[in-house]
Amino acid sequence: MKIITNKSKGITLIALIITIIILLILAGVTIGILTGDTRNIWKSKRSSIQNKNGRI
């Protein structure tokens, strides 16, 4: 009598989903850095604070 073993080979669906999520997060961070959106937000907050304090 042969014993049938169920050895799965390849990538599981969960591992694939986790990899895609990590790649999407990295892409979002990279696009944000390349477009400079975070720098513009920081500059606008800084100038807003300076205007409130009366310094320009």
N, CA, C and O atoms as a GROMACS GRO file, in nm:
protein
  224
    1MET      N    1   0.084  -0.117   0.000
    1MET     CA    2   0.000   0.000   0.000
    1MET      C    3   0.089   0.125   0.000
    1MET      O    4   0.182   0.135   0.080
    2LYS      N    5   0.061   0.219  -0.090
    2LYS     CA    6   0.138   0.342  -0.097
    2LYS      C    7   0.078   0.448  -0.007
    2LYS      O    8  -0.044   0.463   0.002
    3ILE      N    9   0.165   0.522   0.058
    3ILE     CA   10   0.120   0.632   0.143
    3ILE      C   11   0.130   0.761   0.060
    3ILE      O   12   0.235   0.793   0.005
    4ILE      N   13   0.019   0.831   0.052
    4ILE     CA   14   0.015   0.956  -0.025
    4ILE      C   15   0.046   1.072   0.071
    4ILE      O   16  -0.023   1.093   0.170
    5THR      N   17   0.149   1.144   0.037
    5THR     CA   18   0.182   1.260   0.119
    5THR      C   19   0.149   1.386   0.041
    5THR      O   20   0.165   1.392  -0.081
    6ASN      N   21   0.105   1.485   0.111
    6ASN     CA   22   0.066   1.611   0.048
    6ASN      C   23   0.173   1.715   0.076
    6ASN      O   24   0.162   1.792   0.172
    7LYS      N   25   0.274   1.716  -0.006
    7LYS     CA   26   0.379   1.817   0.006
    7LYS      C   27   0.348   1.929  -0.092
    7LYS      O   28   0.344   1.908  -0.213
    8SER      N   29   0.327   2.046  -0.037
    8SER     CA   30   0.297   2.157  -0.126
    8SER      C   31   0.427   2.223  -0.172
    8SER      O   32   0.518   2.246  -0.092
    9LYS      N   33   0.432   2.250  -0.296
    9LYS     CA   34   0.549   2.315  -0.353
    9LYS      C   35   0.504   2.449  -0.409
    9LYS      O   36   0.393   2.463  -0.459
   10GLY      N   37   0.592   2.546  -0.401
   10GLY     CA   38   0.559   2.676  -0.457
   10GLY      C   39   0.521   2.776  -0.350
   10GLY      O   40   0.543   2.756  -0.230
   11ILE      N   41   0.464   2.885  -0.397
   11ILE     CA   42   0.430   2.996  -0.309
   11ILE      C   43   0.284   2.982  -0.266
   11ILE      O   44   0.196   2.954  -0.348
   12THR      N   45   0.260   3.001  -0.139
   12THR     CA   46   0.122   2.997  -0.091
   12THR      C   47   0.054   3.130  -0.122
   12THR      O   48   0.121   3.230  -0.148
   13LEU      N   49  -0.075   3.130  -0.119
   13LEU     CA   50  -0.152   3.249  -0.149
   13LEU      C   51  -0.128   3.358  -0.046
   13LEU      O   52  -0.121   3.476  -0.081
   14ILE      N   53  -0.115   3.322   0.079
   14ILE     CA   54  -0.090   3.419   0.186
   14ILE      C   55   0.045   3.486   0.168
   14ILE      O   56   0.055   3.608   0.185
   15ALA      N   57   0.147   3.411   0.134
   15ALA     CA   58   0.279   3.469   0.111
   15ALA      C   59   0.276   3.564  -0.007
   15ALA      O   60   0.342   3.668  -0.005
   16LEU      N   61   0.200   3.531  -0.110
   16LEU     CA   62   0.189   3.617  -0.226
   16LEU      C   63   0.118   3.748  -0.192
   16LEU      O   64   0.160   3.854  -0.238
   17ILE      N   65   0.012   3.742  -0.114
   17ILE     CA   66  -0.061   3.862  -0.074
   17ILE      C   67   0.026   3.951   0.014
   17ILE      O   68   0.026   4.073  -0.004
   18ILE      N   69   0.100   3.894   0.106
   18ILE     CA   70   0.188   3.972   0.193
   18ILE      C   71   0.296   4.041   0.110
   18ILE      O   72   0.329   4.157   0.136
   19THR      N   73   0.350   3.972   0.014
   19THR     CA   74   0.452   4.031  -0.073
   19THR      C   75   0.396   4.148  -0.153
   19THR      O   76   0.462   4.252  -0.166
   20ILE      N   77   0.277   4.133  -0.206
   20ILE     CA   78   0.215   4.241  -0.282
   20ILE      C   79   0.187   4.362  -0.193
   20ILE      O   80   0.208   4.475  -0.236
   21ILE      N   81   0.141   4.339  -0.072
   21ILE     CA   82   0.114   4.450   0.021
   21ILE      C   83   0.243   4.525   0.054
   21ILE      O   84   0.243   4.648   0.057
   22ILE      N   85   0.350   4.453   0.079
   22ILE     CA   86   0.478   4.518   0.111
   22ILE      C   87   0.527   4.599  -0.008
   22ILE      O   88   0.576   4.711   0.009
   23LEU      N   89   0.514   4.546  -0.128
   23LEU     CA   90   0.556   4.620  -0.248
   23LEU      C   91   0.472   4.746  -0.269
   23LEU      O   92   0.525   4.849  -0.310
   24LEU      N   93   0.342   4.739  -0.240
   24LEU     CA   94   0.257   4.857  -0.254
   24LEU      C   95   0.295   4.965  -0.153
   24LEU      O   96   0.294   5.084  -0.186
   25ILE      N   97   0.327   4.925  -0.030
   25ILE     CA   98   0.369   5.022   0.071
   25ILE      C   99   0.499   5.089   0.030
   25ILE      O  100   0.512   5.211   0.040
   26LEU      N  101   0.594   5.009  -0.015
   26LEU     CA  102   0.722   5.066  -0.059
   26LEU      C  103   0.704   5.159  -0.179
   26LEU      O  104   0.771   5.262  -0.187
   27ALA      N  105   0.616   5.123  -0.270
   27ALA     CA  106   0.592   5.209  -0.386
   27ALA      C  107   0.528   5.340  -0.344
   27ALA      O  108   0.564   5.446  -0.396
   28GLY      N  109   0.436   5.335  -0.250
   28GLY     CA  110   0.373   5.457  -0.201
   28GLY      C  111   0.471   5.550  -0.134
   28GLY      O  112   0.467   5.671  -0.155
   29VAL      N  113   0.558   5.495  -0.053
   29VAL     CA  114   0.659   5.576   0.015
   29VAL      C  115   0.756   5.636  -0.086
   29VAL      O  116   0.793   5.753  -0.076
   30THR      N  117   0.796   5.558  -0.183
   30THR     CA  118   0.891   5.605  -0.284
   30THR      C  119   0.830   5.716  -0.368
   30THR      O  120   0.896   5.817  -0.396
   31ILE      N  121   0.706   5.700  -0.409
   31ILE     CA  122   0.641   5.804  -0.489
   31ILE      C  123   0.625   5.931  -0.408
   31ILE      O  124   0.643   6.041  -0.460
   32GLY      N  125   0.592   5.919  -0.281
   32GLY     CA  126   0.581   6.036  -0.195
   32GLY      C  127   0.712   6.110  -0.180
   32GLY      O  128   0.715   6.233  -0.179
   33ILE      N  129   0.820   6.037  -0.169
   33ILE     CA  130   0.952   6.100  -0.155
   33ILE      C  131   0.994   6.165  -0.287
   33ILE      O  132   1.047   6.276  -0.287
   34LEU      N  133   0.971   6.097  -0.397
   34LEU     CA  134   1.014   6.150  -0.526
   34LEU      C  135   0.936   6.274  -0.568
   34LEU      O  136   0.992   6.364  -0.631
   35THR      N  137   0.809   6.280  -0.535
   35THR     CA  138   0.730   6.396  -0.573
   35THR      C  139   0.751   6.512  -0.478
   35THR      O  140   0.717   6.626  -0.511
   36GLY      N  141   0.807   6.487  -0.362
   36GLY     CA  142   0.837   6.594  -0.267
   36GLY      C  143   0.716   6.644  -0.192
   36GLY      O  144   0.719   6.756  -0.140
   37ASP      N  145   0.610   6.566  -0.184
   37ASP     CA  146   0.490   6.611  -0.116
   37ASP      C  147   0.515   6.636   0.032
   37ASP      O  148   0.462   6.731   0.089
   38THR      N  149   0.595   6.553   0.095
   38THR     CA  150   0.617   6.569   0.239
   38THR      C  151   0.695   6.696   0.268
   38THR      O  152   0.671   6.761   0.370
   39ARG      N  153   0.788   6.732   0.182
   39ARG     CA  154   0.866   6.852   0.202
   39ARG      C  155   0.777   6.976   0.191
   39ARG      O  156   0.792   7.069   0.270
   40ASN      N  157   0.686   6.978   0.094
   40ASN     CA  158   0.597   7.093   0.077
   40ASN      C  159   0.503   7.108   0.195
   40ASN      O  160   0.475   7.220   0.238
   41ILE      N  161   0.454   6.999   0.248
   41ILE     CA  162   0.366   7.004   0.365
   41ILE      C  163   0.442   7.059   0.485
   41ILE      O  164   0.390   7.141   0.560
   42TRP      N  165   0.566   7.014   0.503
   42TRP     CA  166   0.647   7.060   0.615
   42TRP      C  167   0.675   7.209   0.603
   42TRP      O  168   0.668   7.282   0.702
   43LYS      N  169   0.708   7.255   0.482
   43LYS     CA  170   0.736   7.397   0.461
   43LYS      C  171   0.612   7.482   0.486
   43LYS      O  172   0.622   7.590   0.543
   44SER      N  173   0.495   7.434   0.445
   44SER     CA  174   0.374   7.513   0.466
   44SER      C  175   0.338   7.520   0.614
   44SER      O  176   0.291   7.624   0.661
   45LYS      N  177   0.361   7.414   0.688
   45LYS     CA  178   0.335   7.417   0.831
   45LYS      C  179   0.432   7.513   0.901
   45LYS      O  180   0.393   7.587   0.991
   46ARG      N  181   0.558   7.510   0.859
   46ARG     CA  182   0.659   7.597   0.919
   46ARG      C  183   0.627   7.744   0.891
   46ARG      O  184   0.637   7.827   0.981
   47SER      N  185   0.588   7.776   0.768
   47SER     CA  186   0.556   7.915   0.736
   47SER      C  187   0.430   7.960   0.806
   47SER      O  188   0.417   8.078   0.841
   48SER      N  189   0.336   7.868   0.827
   48SER     CA  190   0.214   7.902   0.900
   48SER      C  191   0.245   7.938   1.044
   48SER      O  192   0.189   8.032   1.100
   49ILE      N  193   0.334   7.863   1.105
   49ILE     CA  194   0.374   7.891   1.243
   49ILE      C  195   0.448   8.023   1.250
   49ILE      O  196   0.427   8.101   1.343
   50GLN      N  197   0.535   8.049   1.153
   50GLN     CA  198   0.609   8.175   1.152
   50GLN      C  199   0.516   8.294   1.132
   50GLN      O  200   0.537   8.399   1.193
   51ASN      N  201   0.412   8.280   1.050
   51ASN     CA  202   0.317   8.388   1.031
   51ASN      C  203   0.240   8.416   1.158
   51ASN      O  204   0.211   8.531   1.189
   52LYS      N  205   0.205   8.312   1.233
   52LYS     CA  206   0.134   8.331   1.359
   52LYS      C  207   0.221   8.401   1.461
   52LYS      O  208   0.172   8.478   1.543
   53ASN      N  209   0.351   8.375   1.456
   53ASN     CA  210   0.442   8.438   1.551
   53ASN      C  211   0.484   8.577   1.505
   53ASN      O  212   0.549   8.649   1.581
   54GLY      N  213   0.449   8.617   1.385
   54GLY     CA  214   0.483   8.748   1.334
   54GLY      C  215   0.618   8.758   1.269
   54GLY      O  216   0.666   8.868   1.243
   55ARG      N  217   0.680   8.644   1.242
   55ARG     CA  218   0.812   8.644   1.176
   55ARG      C  219   0.796   8.589   1.035
   55ARG      O  220   0.731   8.487   1.013
   56ILE      N  221   0.853   8.659   0.942
   56ILE     CA  222   0.851   8.610   0.804
   56ILE      C  223   0.992   8.605   0.750
   56ILE      O  224   1.012   8.567   0.635
   0.00000   0.00000   0.00000
